[in-house]
Amino acid sequence: MRLKQSTITAGLSILVSALIACDSQYASHHPIVDEALREKIAQQVEGQKLRQIASEVVLPGHNRVSNAKVPEQARPYVGRYKVVMRCDDPFIFCKEGTADFMISLLEDGTAHRTIIYLGSIQSASEDQYRQDTWSYNSQTHQITLHRASGVEFFYNIDHEGNIVMDLDKIANASQVNRDYFAKTKRFPTQAYKLLKIE
């Protein structure tokens, strides 16, 4: 039987804390070693939490319980979508190599965008995680991500249920979009297809 990652992480954290507490005499004689150990444990536990957050799509600021629901016609598109991007694309925010770019569309109408680089979220900044809202347009058969700033991102839905960036519409849908990309220079280099993760 496999234990849940959160159970294992919590158990390890309790065990290590107990061991450190029991060895207070050692800690008082070796405070530098003790502090280094505590920092290492904290980093490992934090890393586990971040990986768990990314894998379970339970992201900061999101409330699991919500009475708001997307319309019935949008329900098939609830889920997680992912693509691997190269870090030299100005659209994402990493220095080298590749990163996982993920969008999670939830039933409550929230959209969670996460960038995971080398297996962990790099920081709590808006560059790595942001929460927006989303909607489905049955006439254009598109998903739209709405930022509070007014910038919108448009994704076509292919016959397999994946979502594909509509670059022309993203660039020109509004003056807000045009101004944003002119200012930030963070426009995607290609029309990425994000595969739906079952």
Disulfide bonds with the S-S distance in Angstrom:
Cys87-Cys94 1.90
